[in-house]
Amino acid sequence: MREEDSTLKTLQEMAFNFNKNILISNTGGQLSSDGGLTLCVELMAKFQFTNLADKLLRFNDQRRYCQHSNSSILKQLILQIIAGYSTDSAATFLEKEPLFKLLLDKPSLASQATISRFWQRFDKDSVSTLQTLNEAFIDRARLLTNQTATIIDIDSTHSDTYGKQEATNYNAHYGTEGYHPLLATDQDGNLLKAVLRPGNAYTSKDVKAFLTPLLKHYQTQLPTTDILVRGDSGFATPEVYDVCEAKDVFYIIRLKRNRKLQNLAEKFVKISDQTQWQEEETHYYSEIYQSASWPKPRQIYIKSTRAAGELIFSHEFIVTNLTNLTAELERF
C-alpha cells in the first residue's frame, strides 16, 4: 500500500493545498465489492434453501453445542465460491465482512477451523444427500418452467490435484494429475449429478449405476416429460443403450469410427460428372447396424462430409433409438 493510501484510511476528510475547495472524504462506512451476492441469496430464499438443507442433509454430527448449523456453513461456502473465495482459509478474512454477515444473518461467519471440521463430518451418506438436495432444487425450478422435454448430457471431465492425493492419476488427454469425475447436465446447463472417480477411470466406467437412479428420479418427478440422453463416443457402450431402452428413454450416442462402419458409409458415397469439387459436400444417411458386442441391431445415422477441393469423404456416426426422425434432424 502506498503511503498516501494509508493516510486516506486514517483521515475522514482532507483538502488539497493547491485548491482548498477539493475535499477527499473517507466516511463511506462499511463497503463491499460482493454486492451481487444479494441476488444469489434472494434466489436461495425463493427455493427455501435453508429449510430444504435442514430437511434433506445428513451428517455424522456429534456436536452438542454449536454456533453454526451445517446448512448455514454450506450456504456460506456456496456464497464464498460464487464470490471467488474458493479456499477454506478465505473465511479467516471474511469472518467480519459486513455483507456476508448481513446476507447470512449472523454476527460472524464460520471460521476456517469450523469449515474444516464441517468437511470431516462428511461420509458417503452425506454425499448422497447432497445429490438429493440438488435434485430438489432442480425439481422446483422445473415446476416454474413447465418444460415437456428433458435432455440429459452425460460427460466426464478432469479435476486437477496437487501433492499425493489418494486415487489421483495422470491423464494424458489433459496432461495433468487429477481425478476423472462423471457428470450429467440438462439442456439448461444445470448440473444434475456428479460422481468423483479415480484419475485412471475410463470415460464410461460405472455409467449404468450412475444413470439408472437419475432416470428413475426424473421419470418419477416428471412422468409426462420425454427424456433424451446424449453422450460422446466415450459412452458408446451397451450399458447406456440397455438402460435407456429398459426405461423407455431416448438416446443419441456418438460412435467411434471402425473399419466396419467406414465400409458401411462408403457404400453410400456417390461421385458423378456433376460433382462440384470446389464446394463442400455433406450427406446424411440412416442404416440398421449391429456391432459385435450388441445383442441386437440398432439404428445408426451417418454424416458424410467432403471438404472443398478434397476427394475423400470423412464420416461421423451416431446410434439412437429415435427411428422416426430424418437423418438431417439428428445433431452431430
DRENDO-1510 file (C-alpha; in Angstrom, 1 decimal, always signed):
<recs>
REC; n; res; u; v; w
REC; 1; MET; +0.0; +0.0; +0.0 .
REC; 2; ARG; +1.3; +3.4; -0.9 .
REC; 3; GLU; +1.8; +6.0; +1.9 .
REC; 4; GLU; -0.9; +8.3; +0.6 .
REC; 5; ASP; -3.4; +5.4; +0.6 .
REC; 6; SER; -2.6; +4.7; +4.2 .
REC; 7; THR; -3.2; +8.4; +5.0 .
REC; 8; LEU; -6.6; +8.3; +3.4 .
REC; 9; LYS; -7.5; +5.3; +5.6 .
REC; 10; THR; -6.9; +7.3; +8.8 .
REC; 11; LEU; -8.4; +10.7; +7.8 .
REC; 12; GLN; -12.1; +11.3; +7.4 .
REC; 13; GLU; -11.6; +14.4; +5.3 .
REC; 14; MET; -8.6; +16.0; +3.6 .
REC; 15; ALA; -8.2; +19.1; +1.5 .
REC; 16; PHE; -5.6; +19.7; -1.2 .
REC; 17; ASN; -3.1; +22.5; -0.7 .
REC; 18; PHE; -3.4; +23.6; -4.3 .
REC; 19; ASN; -7.2; +24.0; -4.1 .
REC; 20; LYS; -9.0; +24.1; -0.8 .
REC; 21; ASN; -12.4; +23.5; -2.5 .
REC; 22; ILE; -11.4; +20.0; -3.4 .
REC; 23; LEU; -12.0; +17.6; -0.5 .
REC; 24; ILE; -11.4; +13.8; -0.1 .
REC; 25; SER; -13.7; +12.0; +2.3 .
REC; 26; ASN; -13.4; +8.5; +3.8 .
REC; 27; THR; -16.8; +8.4; +5.5 .
REC; 28; GLY; -18.4; +5.9; +3.2 .
REC; 29; GLY; -18.9; +3.5; +6.1 .
REC; 30; GLN; -18.7; -0.3; +5.6 .
REC; 31; LEU; -18.3; -1.1; +1.9 .
REC; 32; SER; -18.2; -4.4; +0.0 .
REC; 33; SER; -17.3; -5.4; -3.5 .
REC; 34; ASP; -19.6; -8.5; -3.4 .
REC; 35; GLY; -23.0; -6.8; -3.7 .
REC; 36; GLY; -24.0; -9.3; -6.5 .
REC; 37; LEU; -24.4; -12.0; -3.8 .
REC; 38; THR; -27.7; -10.4; -2.7 .
REC; 39; LEU; -29.3; -11.8; -5.9 .
REC; 40; CYS; -27.9; -15.2; -5.1 .
REC; 41; VAL; -29.3; -15.1; -1.6 .
REC; 42; GLU; -32.7; -13.9; -2.9 .
REC; 43; LEU; -32.7; -17.0; -5.2 .
REC; 44; MET; -31.8; -19.2; -2.3 .
REC; 45; ALA; -34.7; -17.8; -0.3 .
REC; 46; LYS; -37.0; -18.3; -3.3 .
REC; 47; PHE; -36.2; -22.0; -3.3 .
REC; 48; GLN; -36.1; -22.3; +0.5 .
REC; 49; PHE; -32.5; -23.4; +0.7 .
REC; 50; THR; -32.2; -23.5; +4.5 .
REC; 51; ASN; -35.4; -25.4; +5.0 .
REC; 52; LEU; -34.6; -28.0; +2.4 .
REC; 53; ALA; -31.0; -28.4; +3.5 .
REC; 54; ASP; -32.1; -28.9; +7.2 .
REC; 55; LYS; -34.6; -31.5; +6.0 .
REC; 56; LEU; -32.6; -33.4; +3.5 .
REC; 57; LEU; -28.9; -33.3; +4.5 .
REC; 58; ARG; -27.5; -35.9; +6.8 .
REC; 59; PHE; -24.2; -35.6; +8.6 .
REC; 60; ASN; -22.2; -37.6; +11.2 .
REC; 61; ASP; -22.6; -34.7; +13.6 .
REC; 62; GLN; -21.8; -35.4; +17.3 .
REC; 63; ARG; -21.8; -31.8; +18.3 .
REC; 64; ARG; -24.0; -30.8; +21.3 .
REC; 65; TYR; -23.5; -27.0; +21.3 .
REC; 66; CYS; -22.7; -25.2; +18.1 .
REC; 67; GLN; -22.9; -21.7; +16.8 .
REC; 68; HIS; -23.1; -22.6; +13.1 .
REC; 69; SER; -25.5; -25.2; +11.7 .
REC; 70; ASN; -24.4; -27.5; +8.9 .
REC; 71; SER; -26.8; -25.8; +6.5 .
REC; 72; SER; -25.6; -22.3; +7.3 .
REC; 73; ILE; -21.9; -23.4; +6.8 .
REC; 74; LEU; -22.9; -24.9; +3.5 .
REC; 75; LYS; -24.7; -21.7; +2.5 .
REC; 76; GLN; -21.6; -19.7; +3.5 .
REC; 77; LEU; -19.3; -22.0; +1.4 .
REC; 78; ILE; -21.6; -21.6; -1.7 .
REC; 79; LEU; -21.5; -17.8; -1.4 .
REC; 80; GLN; -17.8; -17.8; -0.9 .
REC; 81; ILE; -17.2; -19.9; -4.0 .
REC; 82; ILE; -19.6; -17.8; -6.1 .
REC; 83; ALA; -17.7; -14.6; -5.0 .
REC; 84; GLY; -14.4; -16.2; -5.9 .
REC; 85; TYR; -13.2; -17.2; -2.4 .
REC; 86; SER; -12.6; -20.8; -3.2 .
REC; 87; THR; -10.4; -21.9; -0.3 .
REC; 88; ASP; -11.5; -22.6; +3.3 .
REC; 89; SER; -8.8; -20.2; +4.6 .
REC; 90; ALA; -10.7; -17.3; +2.9 .
REC; 91; ALA; -13.1; -17.5; +5.8 .
REC; 92; THR; -10.4; -16.0; +8.0 .
REC; 93; PHE; -10.5; -12.6; +6.4 .
REC; 94; LEU; -14.2; -12.8; +5.6 .
REC; 95; GLU; -15.2; -13.6; +9.2 .
REC; 96; LYS; -16.1; -9.9; +9.9 .
REC; 97; GLU; -17.1; -9.0; +6.3 .
REC; 98; PRO; -20.2; -6.8; +6.6 .
REC; 99; LEU; -22.1; -8.0; +3.6 .
REC; 100; PHE; -21.5; -11.7; +4.3 .
REC; 101; LYS; -22.7; -11.3; +7.9 .
REC; 102; LEU; -25.8; -9.4; +6.6 .
REC; 103; LEU; -26.7; -12.0; +4.0 .
REC; 104; LEU; -26.2; -14.9; +6.3 .
REC; 105; ASP; -27.9; -13.1; +9.2 .
REC; 106; LYS; -25.1; -14.0; +11.6 .
REC; 107; PRO; -22.9; -11.9; +13.9 .
REC; 108; SER; -19.8; -13.6; +12.4 .
REC; 109; LEU; -19.0; -16.2; +9.7 .
REC; 110; ALA; -17.8; -19.7; +10.3 .
REC; 111; SER; -14.0; -19.7; +10.6 .
REC; 112; GLN; -11.6; -21.8; +8.6 .
REC; 113; ALA; -11.3; -24.3; +11.5 .
REC; 114; THR; -15.1; -24.6; +11.7 .
REC; 115; ILE; -15.3; -25.3; +7.9 .
REC; 116; SER; -12.5; -27.9; +8.2 .
REC; 117; ARG; -14.5; -29.7; +10.9 .
REC; 118; PHE; -17.6; -29.4; +8.7 .
REC; 119; TRP; -15.8; -31.4; +5.9 .
REC; 120; GLN; -14.8; -34.0; +8.5 .
REC; 121; ARG; -18.4; -34.7; +9.2 .
REC; 122; PHE; -19.0; -35.9; +5.6 .
REC; 123; ASP; -19.4; -39.6; +4.9 .
REC; 124; LYS; -20.9; -41.5; +1.9 .
REC; 125; ASP; -24.4; -41.0; +3.2 .
REC; 126; SER; -23.8; -37.2; +3.5 .
REC; 127; VAL; -22.6; -37.0; -0.1 .
REC; 128; SER; -25.7; -38.9; -1.3 .
REC; 129; THR; -28.0; -36.4; +0.5 .
REC; 130; LEU; -26.2; -33.6; -1.3 .
REC; 131; GLN; -27.4; -35.2; -4.6 .
REC; 132; THR; -30.9; -35.4; -3.1 .
REC; 133; LEU; -30.7; -31.7; -2.2 .
REC; 134; ASN; -29.5; -30.8; -5.7 .
REC; 135; GLU; -32.4; -32.7; -7.3 .
REC; 136; ALA; -34.9; -31.0; -5.0 .
REC; 137; PHE; -33.7; -27.5; -6.2 .
REC; 138; ILE; -33.8; -28.5; -9.9 .
REC; 139; ASP; -37.3; -30.0; -9.5 .
REC; 140; ARG; -38.6; -26.7; -8.0 .
REC; 141; ALA; -37.0; -24.8; -10.9 .
REC; 142; ARG; -38.6; -27.1; -13.5 .
REC; 143; LEU; -42.1; -26.6; -12.0 .
REC; 144; LEU; -41.7; -22.9; -12.9 .
REC; 145; THR; -40.6; -23.6; -16.5 .
REC; 146; ASN; -43.3; -26.2; -17.3 .
REC; 147; GLN; -40.9; -28.0; -19.7 .
REC; 148; THR; -42.1; -31.0; -21.6 .
REC; 149; ALA; -38.8; -32.5; -22.6 .
REC; 150; THR; -35.5; -33.1; -20.7 .
REC; 151; ILE; -32.1; -33.6; -22.3 .
REC; 152; ILE; -29.5; -35.3; -20.1 .
REC; 153; ASP; -26.0; -34.9; -21.3 .
REC; 154; ILE; -23.5; -37.3; -19.8 .
REC; 155; ASP; -19.8; -36.4; -19.9 .
REC; 156; SER; -16.6; -36.8; -18.0 .
REC; 157; THR; -14.1; -34.1; -17.0 .
REC; 158; HIS; -10.8; -33.6; -15.2 .
REC; 159; SER; -10.2; -32.2; -11.8 .
REC; 160; ASP; -6.6; -31.3; -11.1 .
REC; 161; THR; -5.0; -32.4; -7.8 .
REC; 162; TYR; -1.8; -31.4; -6.1 .
REC; 163; GLY; +0.5; -33.4; -3.9 .
REC; 164; LYS; +0.0; -37.1; -3.3 .
REC; 165; GLN; -3.8; -37.4; -3.0 .
REC; 166; GLU; -5.5; -40.8; -2.9 .
REC; 167; ALA; -6.6; -42.3; -6.2 .
REC; 168; THR; -5.2; -39.5; -8.3 .
REC; 169; ASN; -3.6; -40.3; -11.6 .
REC; 170; TYR; -2.0; -38.8; -14.7 .
REC; 171; ASN; -4.5; -38.1; -17.5 .
REC; 172; ALA; -2.7; -37.9; -20.9 .
REC; 173; HIS; -5.5; -36.0; -22.5 .
REC; 174; TYR; -5.4; -33.1; -20.1 .
REC; 175; GLY; -1.7; -33.5; -19.3 .
REC; 176; THR; -2.0; -33.2; -15.6 .
REC; 177; GLU; -2.6; -35.3; -12.4 .
REC; 178; GLY; -6.1; -35.5; -11.1 .
REC; 179; TYR; -9.5; -37.2; -10.8 .
REC; 180; HIS; -11.9; -38.1; -13.7 .
REC; 181; PRO; -15.4; -37.2; -12.5 .
REC; 182; LEU; -18.6; -38.3; -14.2 .
REC; 183; LEU; -21.2; -35.6; -14.8 .
REC; 184; ALA; -24.8; -35.2; -16.0 .
REC; 185; THR; -26.2; -31.8; -17.1 .
REC; 186; ASP; -29.5; -30.8; -18.6 .
REC; 187; GLN; -30.3; -28.6; -21.6 .
REC; 188; ASP; -30.2; -25.5; -19.4 .
REC; 189; GLY; -26.8; -26.2; -18.1 .
REC; 190; ASN; -28.0; -27.4; -14.7 .
REC; 191; LEU; -25.7; -30.0; -13.0 .
REC; 192; LEU; -28.0; -32.9; -12.4 .
REC; 193; LYS; -25.4; -35.3; -10.9 .
REC; 194; ALA; -21.7; -35.7; -10.3 .
REC; 195; VAL; -19.6; -38.6; -9.1 .
REC; 196; LEU; -15.9; -38.4; -8.3 .
REC; 197; ARG; -13.8; -41.2; -9.8 .
REC; 198; PRO; -10.1; -42.1; -9.7 .
REC; 199; GLY; -7.9; -40.4; -12.3 .
REC; 200; ASN; -7.4; -43.6; -14.3 .
REC; 201; ALA; -11.1; -44.4; -14.6 .
REC; 202; TYR; -12.3; -44.9; -18.2 .
REC; 203; THR; -14.9; -42.4; -19.5 .
REC; 204; SER; -17.9; -44.8; -19.2 .
REC; 205; LYS; -16.9; -46.6; -16.0 .
REC; 206; ASP; -19.9; -47.1; -13.7 .
REC; 207; VAL; -22.2; -45.3; -16.1 .
REC; 208; LYS; -25.0; -47.8; -15.6 .
REC; 209; ALA; -25.0; -47.3; -11.8 .
REC; 210; PHE; -24.7; -43.5; -12.4 .
REC; 211; LEU; -27.5; -43.2; -15.0 .
REC; 212; THR; -30.2; -45.7; -13.6 .
REC; 213; PRO; -31.2; -43.7; -10.5 .
REC; 214; LEU; -31.0; -40.5; -12.4 .
REC; 215; LEU; -33.5; -41.7; -15.0 .
REC; 216; LYS; -35.8; -43.2; -12.3 .
REC; 217; HIS; -35.9; -39.8; -10.4 .
REC; 218; TYR; -36.8; -37.7; -13.4 .
REC; 219; GLN; -39.4; -40.2; -14.7 .
REC; 220; THR; -41.0; -40.1; -11.3 .
REC; 221; GLN; -40.9; -36.4; -10.8 .
REC; 222; LEU; -41.8; -35.6; -14.5 .
REC; 223; PRO; -43.9; -38.5; -15.7 .
REC; 224; THR; -45.2; -36.7; -18.8 .
REC; 225; THR; -41.8; -35.5; -19.9 .
REC; 226; ASP; -39.8; -37.1; -22.7 .
REC; 227; ILE; -36.2; -37.7; -21.7 .
REC; 228; LEU; -33.3; -37.8; -24.2 .
REC; 229; VAL; -29.8; -39.0; -23.1 .
REC; 230; ARG; -26.8; -37.7; -25.1 .
REC; 231; GLY; -23.2; -38.6; -25.0 .
REC; 232; ASP; -19.9; -38.7; -27.0 .
REC; 233; SER; -18.1; -41.8; -28.2 .
REC; 234; GLY; -16.7; -42.5; -24.7 .
REC; 235; PHE; -20.2; -43.6; -23.8 .
REC; 236; ALA; -20.7; -45.8; -26.8 .
REC; 237; THR; -21.4; -48.9; -24.7 .
REC; 238; PRO; -24.3; -51.4; -24.4 .
REC; 239; GLU; -24.7; -50.3; -20.7 .
REC; 240; VAL; -26.0; -47.0; -21.8 .
REC; 241; TYR; -28.3; -48.3; -24.6 .
REC; 242; ASP; -29.7; -51.1; -22.4 .
REC; 243; VAL; -30.5; -48.8; -19.5 .
REC; 244; CYS; -32.2; -46.3; -21.8 .
REC; 245; GLU; -34.2; -48.9; -23.6 .
REC; 246; ALA; -35.3; -50.6; -20.4 .
REC; 247; LYS; -36.5; -47.2; -19.1 .
REC; 248; ASP; -38.2; -46.2; -22.4 .
REC; 249; VAL; -35.8; -43.3; -22.7 .
REC; 250; PHE; -34.5; -41.9; -25.9 .
REC; 251; TYR; -30.7; -41.7; -26.5 .
REC; 252; ILE; -28.2; -40.3; -29.1 .
REC; 253; ILE; -24.6; -41.5; -28.7 .
REC; 254; ARG; -21.7; -40.8; -31.0 .
REC; 255; LEU; -19.9; -43.9; -32.2 .
REC; 256; LYS; -16.2; -44.4; -32.7 .
REC; 257; ARG; -15.1; -45.0; -36.3 .
REC; 258; ASN; -14.1; -48.5; -37.2 .
REC; 259; ARG; -13.5; -50.4; -40.4 .
REC; 260; LYS; -17.0; -51.9; -40.5 .
REC; 261; LEU; -18.6; -48.5; -40.1 .
REC; 262; GLN; -16.3; -47.0; -42.6 .
REC; 263; ASN; -17.1; -49.6; -45.2 .
REC; 264; LEU; -20.8; -49.2; -44.5 .
REC; 265; ALA; -20.6; -45.4; -45.0 .
REC; 266; GLU; -18.5; -45.7; -48.2 .
REC; 267; LYS; -21.2; -47.7; -50.0 .
REC; 268; PHE; -23.4; -44.6; -49.9 .
REC; 269; VAL; -20.8; -42.3; -51.5 .
REC; 270; LYS; -21.8; -41.3; -55.0 .
REC; 271; ILE; -19.5; -39.4; -57.4 .
REC; 272; SER; -20.6; -38.3; -60.8 .
REC; 273; ASP; -19.5; -35.9; -63.6 .
REC; 274; GLN; -21.8; -33.3; -62.0 .
REC; 275; THR; -19.8; -33.3; -58.7 .
REC; 276; GLN; -18.7; -29.7; -57.8 .
REC; 277; TRP; -15.3; -30.5; -56.4 .
REC; 278; GLN; -14.6; -26.9; -55.4 .
REC; 279; GLU; -17.6; -26.9; -53.0 .
REC; 280; GLU; -18.0; -28.6; -49.7 .
REC; 281; GLU; -20.4; -31.5; -49.8 .
REC; 282; THR; -22.4; -33.1; -46.9 .
REC; 283; HIS; -24.8; -36.0; -47.0 .
REC; 284; TYR; -26.8; -37.8; -44.3 .
REC; 285; TYR; -27.8; -41.4; -44.3 .
REC; 286; SER; -29.5; -43.9; -41.9 .
REC; 287; GLU; -28.9; -47.6; -41.6 .
REC; 288; ILE; -29.5; -50.6; -39.4 .
REC; 289; TYR; -26.3; -51.7; -37.8 .
REC; 290; GLN; -25.2; -54.3; -35.3 .
REC; 291; SER; -21.9; -54.2; -33.5 .
REC; 292; ALA; -20.3; -57.5; -32.4 .
REC; 293; SER; -20.9; -56.5; -28.7 .
REC; 294; TRP; -24.6; -55.7; -29.3 .
REC; 295; PRO; -27.3; -58.4; -28.8 .
REC; 296; LYS; -29.5; -56.8; -31.4 .
REC; 297; PRO; -29.2; -54.4; -34.4 .
REC; 298; ARG; -29.8; -50.7; -33.8 .
REC; 299; GLN; -30.5; -47.6; -35.8 .
REC; 300; ILE; -27.4; -45.5; -36.8 .
REC; 301; TYR; -27.1; -42.2; -38.6 .
REC; 302; ILE; -24.1; -41.3; -40.8 .
REC; 303; LYS; -22.9; -37.8; -41.7 .
REC; 304; SER; -20.5; -37.9; -44.7 .
REC; 305; THR; -18.6; -34.7; -45.4 .
REC; 306; ARG; -16.2; -33.9; -48.3 .
REC; 307; ALA; -14.2; -30.7; -47.8 .
REC; 308; ALA; -13.9; -28.3; -50.8 .
REC; 309; GLY; -11.1; -29.3; -53.1 .
REC; 310; GLU; -10.8; -32.8; -51.5 .
REC; 311; LEU; -11.6; -36.2; -53.0 .
REC; 312; ILE; -12.2; -38.3; -49.9 .
REC; 313; PHE; -15.3; -38.1; -47.6 .
REC; 314; SER; -14.9; -38.2; -43.8 .
REC; 315; HIS; -17.7; -39.9; -41.8 .
REC; 316; GLU; -19.3; -39.4; -38.4 .
REC; 317; PHE; -21.7; -41.9; -36.8 .
REC; 318; ILE; -24.3; -41.9; -34.0 .
REC; 319; VAL; -26.5; -44.6; -32.6 .
REC; 320; THR; -30.1; -43.8; -31.5 .
REC; 321; ASN; -33.5; -45.2; -30.8 .
REC; 322; LEU; -35.1; -42.2; -32.4 .
REC; 323; THR; -36.0; -44.2; -35.5 .
REC; 324; ASN; -38.8; -41.9; -36.7 .
REC; 325; LEU; -36.6; -38.9; -37.4 .
REC; 326; THR; -34.8; -38.0; -40.6 .
REC; 327; ALA; -31.0; -38.0; -40.5 .
REC; 328; GLU; -30.8; -34.3; -41.1 .
REC; 329; LEU; -32.6; -33.6; -37.8 .
REC; 330; GLU; -30.0; -35.5; -35.8 .
REC; 331; ARG; -27.4; -33.4; -34.1 .
REC; 332; PHE; -23.8; -34.3; -35.0 .
</recs>
